[in-house]
Amino acid sequence: MGYVLIGHGGMEVDPSRTSPDMGTVAIPQGTTIQFYSDSGQGVIFGPSQLDIWQQIQAPWPPLDSSHVTYNLVLSNAEENLASALMNSPQFGGNEVLLPGRHLSDPIHLCSGTPETCPTKPEQVAQGMVHQCDGILGLLQGDLYWLACTSFIGVSAEARPVVEAKLGDRVRNVLLGEDPDATVSEADRQQIDQFNQFAFADADPDDVLSYMLIGPVILIGSGHGISYQNRLLLAYRGDTFQGQMRVVKAGEDGDVPDWFDVYGVPQSKQALVRTAIRRISKSADVVFH
């Protein structure tokens, strides 16, 4: 059995809160950690992602005992719990754990010292284990980190250094999307706007073409060719084209009731469902 860890997550850079000697720690044998955002990023999710937990594709393989990880901290996010668990997703049979309910609040991956806990894979291979009350000392199995990996406690003086390190990396990533996506928030809003225009202009039962390019879906023909070509260049090989039927059966003829979407690879269904629900929140999405 695995454990789904939900809360506010991050990497403390204040040496008074996390010892520099324990900034990175080794993962014990028999444990893996699956992250969904890169260092310095926030991760965003809601019921529409968690409902299809088993379809969400991780951006990279989980880390095992041959790796180290940043010594992240997890704190309570009770205000997000009702929304996150609204429809009681099953999480593939894994147990959901939250700081303040099932774990200490806050709680580090490792709360030990170099004398009590391994910081290198070589130490793990020699049999060293985490003798602490952090997550890696308490839990064994597959860990799913449904929390941010952003920086915590960055001083005003250190902020320019952190920003330079992050560079053009997207600051927040949707659960199941590529953390290294080069689509800015402004670009995403423009894409949503043109997608919404395509929905509004469609007659009942109209069939629209769509193009999946990397982390985005372009619906209809209103998107600029130059921008489309830039995406195609950035995500060469990660493209897919198909069609969707817009069903408007209700009294409000401008608002779609559901979408029949054809041919979307299973690995991209979470992305498509989320993109459609961002601009048509009440519509169902049915994949064929």
CORZI-V456643 format. One record per helix or strand. SS is the DSSP state (@ for helix, = for strand). FROM is the first residue (numbers start at 0). TO is the last residue. If there is no record, write none. Layout:
<<SS/FROM/TO> <SS/FROM/TO>>
This chain:
<<=/2/5> <=/7/11> <@/19/21> <=/23/25> <=/31/34> <=/41/43> <@/46/49> <@/52/54> <=/62/62> <=/67/69> <=/72/74> <@/77/83> <@/90/92> <=/94/98> <=/102/102> <=/106/107> <@/120/124> <@/134/137> <=/141/145> <=/149/151> <@/155/165> <=/171/173> <@/184/200> <=/205/212> <=/215/218> <@/224/233> <=/238/246> <=/257/261> <@/265/278> <=/283/286>>
